[in-house]
Amino acid sequence: MIFFISGFLVISYYVDFSEENAMDMDSEEVIAIQKELDSLRTIDIASKKPKIGYTLGMSAEEIDRLLAFRKENKWINSVEDFKQVTKVSDSLLNKISPYFKFPDWVNNPKSKIKYLKRGFKDKTFKQKVDLNLATHEQLEEVNGIGKVFSKRIIEYRNKLGGFTNDIQLYEVYGLDYQITNKVLNEFTVKTPKEIVKMNLNTISASDIATIPGISFDLAKRIWEYRILNERIKSFSELENIEGLTKRKLQGIQLYLELE
């Protein structure tokens, strides 16, 4: 059938059908061929869609939000996280959430503490090395930190002009949660870079976009939220803004204040 349809398309492209040989586009044969073509196009489009998401009943927009979130090297660690990121309805969430599986420490706080501390003992502030003075060699002594990550940490530190708070280390590209915690058991910010905070209730979207780790699109969403609500009284109000994770929210508070 496919060969027949392909042949038909080729012939119709190259052959000039005169009025004498004009094809009746309303004939049953032509309508049947058109339906077959439409069916093949539908199959082709469906084959390019993320199968798992569509099988679960998620829309294209919901899947796109999830994929965009994962491209930032972030993880879904709870049903609540999944809902906040994808914006799926409660009815769909109730239907698909039984199929979710998360690490044991997500549901068991005691297990989380044990998991994060495995392989090293907590050090005091005094015992830790200043993260703003750490060398490549010192960083590479941490299990999981090689030449690539030590270079990224120092490059990001230079980009910031120095770390202001330990939380900024979580913004280093590709550095996962567990390894970051290992680094912060050995290093901490002892000589923080001073930041002149901006008033979130008066600055522009462009000003917000100057904050490290904040894209212009996200900055615009934050700004639009403020405009719609006239002013922001608490940073907790921003928690439901798409793309603004709890970690990013903590990070931007180093640069912003509310007046």
Helices and strands as residue ranges (DSSP letters): H 2-14, H 28-47, H 51-56, H 60-71, H 79-86, H 90-96, G 97-99, H 104-107, H 109-117, E 129-130, H 136-140, H 147-160, G 166-171, H 177-186, E 187-188, E 198-199, H 205-208, H 216-228, G 235-240, H 246-252, E 256-257
